Amino acid sequence: MAESLRSDYARKIDTSKFQVVEMKVNGKRFEILTNRDKVTQYRSQKCQFHDVLAAEIIFQDASKGTTVSEEAAKSAFNMEDLNAILKHMVEEGNLKLSSAERKALVEQKKNEVIYYITKNYVDPKGGRPHPRVRIENAFTEMKIRIDPDGSAESQGEAAVKKMRGPILFGRAAQLTGTVMIKHQYYGKVSHILGAYKFEKESWENPEGVTLSFSLTRFDVDRLMEGLAKPTGGDYDLKMDTGGMSAADDDSSKKKKKKKKDKKKKKKDKSKSKSS
């Protein structure tokens, strides 16, 4: 393995076979060479640690083949075991990506941000989420940048704030209720249910599991669609409340302001007449 790696140093690291993981400690750079896609798989618990490393060596610069001594690495990381250092770097280090890989990650995060917006905000005119193409066009026009490492929630909120004005947003109200899944279907739909956050889970009903939810209408519709096929529609959904929250509705704020202005004008007119 070492000889084949050294031949790669003479050229350029073959990115179809290997990926570099970098970590900086006290201003010093440390790198390890890993097998292609294995770091991502390991972090997702889809492979074992022994599948990850291309070599149990710590480099100062993997592309040049310059190494760091075990003693220097142990001193920098304040760890006595080389294997622990390597594992720490695999778990916490920065996985270097190609431009194509980074572009794919940005696109994936963009999809997550748009999903967050459509799940939590609606067009106050019709009470439905804005079409995806409208939001994508606004992203382009307003030069909204996506950070692949940032959270979808924080970037979604920042994007909505920037898009307000040209696009009206009303925060989607939470619909509350329960859904009862019969025991014979629960195993089949557990992966569907796992995509949602339920407030309470009760196994007291002998027929099935009752889940209490507080979800947007968009999510309730998706949940019903997901349950329809595996259960044959044989589930019990009960709604408590619903609607669109006016508290964060741009149009309702404008209406309130107009009413306030009208009242003020009336008051001013009556004052002028009395004088």
N, C-alpha and C positions, 0 to 999 in steps of 0.2 A: 504493500500500500504506500509506504513512504517513498519508494522509488518513483511510482506513478505520479504521486503528488509533486515530487521535485521536478519532474518533466513539465508539469503544468506551470510551475513558477517561472521556468525559463521562457515560457510564452506568456499566457494570460490565463487566469483561472477559468476553467471551462464551466460557465454558468449553467450549462445544461445538466451538469453532474453535481456541482457544489454550490453552496451559498455561504456567505460570510456573516458571522454574527459579531457585532462590535460592542464593546462596553468601555466607558471611560471611568477611571478611578483616580481621584486626586489629580486630574489633568493628564493622566497617562492613558494611552490607548492600548486595549487588549483585544485580540481577535481570535476566533476559532473557525475552523472550516467544517461545515456540516453537509450531510447528504441532501440532495435536492428535495424540497418540500417536507422534509422530516421534522424540521423545527415547528412548522405550523401544525403538522399532524400530532406531534408530541404535546404541544400546548393545548390541543383539542382532545387529548387523551385517546388518540387513535393509533399510537404506536408506542413502543418501549424506548427508554432512554438509550439503550445499547444500539438502537437503529439509527440514532441521530448523527453521531460524530463520524467525520471522515478520517480523523486522526486525533489521538489524545495529546494534542500539542497546543500550547498557547502562543500566539504570534503577536509581534508588534505590528507587523504588516503582512497579512497572509498572501497578498499578491506578489510580494518580493521574497517571501519565504523567510523573513527575519523573525527569529523566535525569541521568547522571553524565558528565562530560566525558571525552574520550579520554585526556587527560593525567592526570586523577585516577585513572582505571582502570589505566593503564599503571604509574603510581607504586604503587598499592595491590598489584597482582599481580606487580610487578617483572618485567614483560614489555614488550617494545618493539612487538609486533605485536598489533593489535586482534583480528585473526582468531584468533590463538593463544589470546587470553583467552576469546573466545567459545567456542572449541572446548573449552578447559579447563573452562568452566562447564557445557557440555552433558555432558561426560564425568563430571565429579566433583560437580556441584551437586546440590542437593536439589530433586527434582521435586515440586511441590506437587500434591496429589491431592484430589479431592472425597471426601466421607465415604463415598459408594458405592464409589469406587475403592479407598479404604483398607480398607473392609470386605471387598472381594473379595480383596485381598492378604492380609489376616489369615486368611481362610478357606483360601486356597491354602497359606499357611505352616502352618496347622493340619493340613491334609492331609499335608504333608511330615513334620511332627513325628510324627503317628500312624503314618505309613508307616515312619518310622525305628524306632519302638517295636515295631511288629509284625514288623519285619525282624530286630531284634536281641534281642528278648525273647519268651519263651514262658510259658504257664501250666504250672508244674511238675507239676500233676496229670495233664495229658494230653500234655504236650510239644508243644502246638500254640499258635500266637499267640492272644492274647485277642481275642474279637470286637470289631470296631471300635466298636459301640454301647456296649460296656462301658467302653471307654477314654473315649469322648465323654462318657458320663454322669459318669465320674469327674472329667473336666475341669470340668464344670459344677458338680458338688457341692463340689469342692475349690478352685474359683475359680482354676484354672490359666490364667494370661494368656499370650497369644501375641504375640510381637514380630515384626512382618512383616519387620524388617530383621535379626533375629538368625538364627543358624544352626540348622537343624533338629536337628543332632546335640546341641548344647549344651542346647537347650530340651527335647529328648527325654529326655536323661539327668536333667535337673532335674525333669521331670514324673514320671519313674519313681520317683525318690527321694521325691517328695512323695506318690505314690500307694501306696508300699509300706506294708503293714499291711492295709488294706482289700482290696488286691489283691496276690496273690503273683506274683512275677516270677522267672523263671530265665533267665539269659542263654543265648541260643541258641548252641549250639556251632557251630563252623565245620566244614563238610563239605569235605574236600579230594578232588581228583580231576582228571580231564582230560575235555575234550570235543573230538572231532575233527569238523570241518566240511569236507565235500568242496568242492573248488574251485568246482564249478558252482553251489553254493548260497551261497558266502561273500558275494558281492555283495548277494544278496537279504536276508541276515540280519545284515549289518554294523551296521545301526542298532539291532538287538535286542542284539547283543553289546556295543555301545557303552554300554549302560545298566549294565554290570557292570564291576568292576575285576578283571582277570585278572593273575595273577602272572607268567606267562610265555607267550610266543607263539612257536610253532615251525613253520617252513615246510619242515622236512626230509622229512616224509612226502610221497611223490609223489601220494598220493590227496587230501590236503587239509591244512588248517591245524589244528594241535593247540594247544589253549589250556589252561593249568593254572589251576585256581581254588581259592579258599578262601572258600566262601560258606555262608550259613545254609541250612537246609533249605527255608525259605520262598523264598529266592532261587533255589535249585536247581529247585524246583517251577515257579516262574515262568519260569525260563530254558527248561525242557523244554516248557512250554506254548507259549512264544513260538517255539521252533524247530520245533514239530510240523507246523504248516501249510505254511510255505514250503519245508521240506525233505521233507515227506511222511513224517516220522519217520526219514529216512535220515541219521542222524548217530550217532556213537559216543560214549556217555557212560560213563566208568569212574570208580567211587568208590573212595577209599582208606579214609577214616575217617569217622565220623559219630557223632551222639548229642547229648545235652544236657549242657552243662557244669554240673557240680555245684558248681563253685567259687562261682557267683553264684546258686545255687538257694536261695530262702528256706526251702522245706520241708526240704531236706537239712540246712541249718544248724540248724533246730529239732530234727531227729532226732538230730544229733550232740550237741546240748546235752542232750537227754533221756538219751542213753546215758552221757554224762559225769556227769550228776546221779545216775543209777542206780549207777554205779561208786563214786561218792563215798559214797552211802548205805550200800552194801555194806561199804565200808572202815570207815565209822564204826561199823557194827553189830559187825563182827569185833573192833574195838578195845574196844568196851564189854563184849563177852563175855570177852575175855582179862583185862580188869581186874576 
